[in-house]
């Protein structure tokens, strides 16, 4: 039986021909003959004219634009794939995706960290900006936290260094209205949420609603 893996990129592969070809070449070199990797990207038009790194640098944009990952993971299982690989260190909706399908869902971050602590005593993470560096550090700390009933994890399981390349602000996008424009939001998020579903702003309001 041929093993089918759904490789889910967080870029729009339809307009990334060079990147797609590079992935295909790499897959041909490292994947066994009895396995097949299906390349998939996010839906065309997801990021509009913005770069993914710009749109996804804002939590609202990340949540709004990448929640489609859940639908894509379901599609992967329904199409007969045996596993899903989320090709992103941001691990969008990883835990949620695992909760809705019966096939394995893995991420680049977990796979890389597992390999690192398996073959080396010290490892390092490289990110493109300081914000990304701090985010990755938080994810690593979460991976290293001891589980209930287990002892403290070995220090070697934690990356020894974190390094940011330090891209200029212009490469990371603007804030405020420009950010909303980047992922197609014409009004502030709060104004788009129905009154009945908005979170309570005080304990009194919460009690009144319940």
Secondary structure as the mmCIF struct_conf table of DSSP 4:
data_model
#
loop_
_struct_conf.conf_type_id
_struct_conf.id
_struct_conf.beg_label_comp_id
_struct_conf.beg_label_asym_id
_struct_conf.beg_label_seq_id
_struct_conf.end_label_comp_id
_struct_conf.end_label_asym_id
_struct_conf.end_label_seq_id
STRN STRN1 UNK A 3 UNK A 9
BEND BEND1 UNK A 10 UNK A 11
HELX_RH_3T_P HELX_RH_3T_P1 UNK A 13 UNK A 15
HELX_RH_AL_P HELX_RH_AL_P1 UNK A 17 UNK A 30
BEND BEND2 UNK A 31 UNK A 31
TURN_TY1_P TURN_TY1_P1 UNK A 33 UNK A 34
STRN STRN2 UNK A 35 UNK A 40
BEND BEND3 UNK A 42 UNK A 42
HELX_LH_PP_P HELX_LH_PP_P1 UNK A 43 UNK A 43
TURN_TY1_P TURN_TY1_P2 UNK A 44 UNK A 45
BEND BEND4 UNK A 46 UNK A 47
TURN_TY1_P TURN_TY1_P3 UNK A 48 UNK A 49
BEND BEND5 UNK A 50 UNK A 50
HELX_RH_AL_P HELX_RH_AL_P2 UNK A 52 UNK A 55
TURN_TY1_P TURN_TY1_P4 UNK A 56 UNK A 57
BEND BEND6 UNK A 58 UNK A 58
HELX_RH_AL_P HELX_RH_AL_P3 UNK A 59 UNK A 66
TURN_TY1_P TURN_TY1_P5 UNK A 67 UNK A 67
HELX_RH_AL_P HELX_RH_AL_P4 UNK A 68 UNK A 78
TURN_TY1_P TURN_TY1_P6 UNK A 79 UNK A 80
BEND BEND7 UNK A 82 UNK A 82
STRN STRN3 UNK A 83 UNK A 87
TURN_TY1_P TURN_TY1_P7 UNK A 89 UNK A 90
TURN_TY1_P TURN_TY1_P8 UNK A 92 UNK A 93
HELX_RH_AL_P HELX_RH_AL_P5 UNK A 94 UNK A 100
BEND BEND8 UNK A 102 UNK A 103
STRN STRN4 UNK A 104 UNK A 107
HELX_RH_AL_P HELX_RH_AL_P6 UNK A 108 UNK A 119
BEND BEND9 UNK A 121 UNK A 121
STRN STRN5 UNK A 124 UNK A 127
BEND BEND10 UNK A 128 UNK A 129
HELX_RH_AL_P HELX_RH_AL_P7 UNK A 130 UNK A 144
BEND BEND11 UNK A 145 UNK A 145
HELX_LH_PP_P HELX_LH_PP_P2 UNK A 146 UNK A 147
TURN_TY1_P TURN_TY1_P9 UNK A 148 UNK A 149
HELX_LH_PP_P HELX_LH_PP_P3 UNK A 152 UNK A 154
HELX_RH_3T_P HELX_RH_3T_P2 UNK A 155 UNK A 157
BEND BEND12 UNK A 158 UNK A 158
BEND BEND13 UNK A 160 UNK A 160
STRN STRN6 UNK A 161 UNK A 164
HELX_RH_3T_P HELX_RH_3T_P3 UNK A 169 UNK A 171
TURN_TY1_P TURN_TY1_P10 UNK A 172 UNK A 172
TURN_TY1_P TURN_TY1_P11 UNK A 176 UNK A 176
HELX_RH_AL_P HELX_RH_AL_P8 UNK A 177 UNK A 182
TURN_TY1_P TURN_TY1_P12 UNK A 183 UNK A 184
BEND BEND14 UNK A 187 UNK A 187
HELX_RH_AL_P HELX_RH_AL_P9 UNK A 189 UNK A 192
BEND BEND15 UNK A 193 UNK A 193
HELX_RH_3T_P HELX_RH_3T_P4 UNK A 195 UNK A 197
BEND BEND16 UNK A 198 UNK A 198
HELX_LH_PP_P HELX_LH_PP_P4 UNK A 199 UNK A 200
BEND BEND17 UNK A 201 UNK A 202
HELX_RH_AL_P HELX_RH_AL_P10 UNK A 203 UNK A 209
#
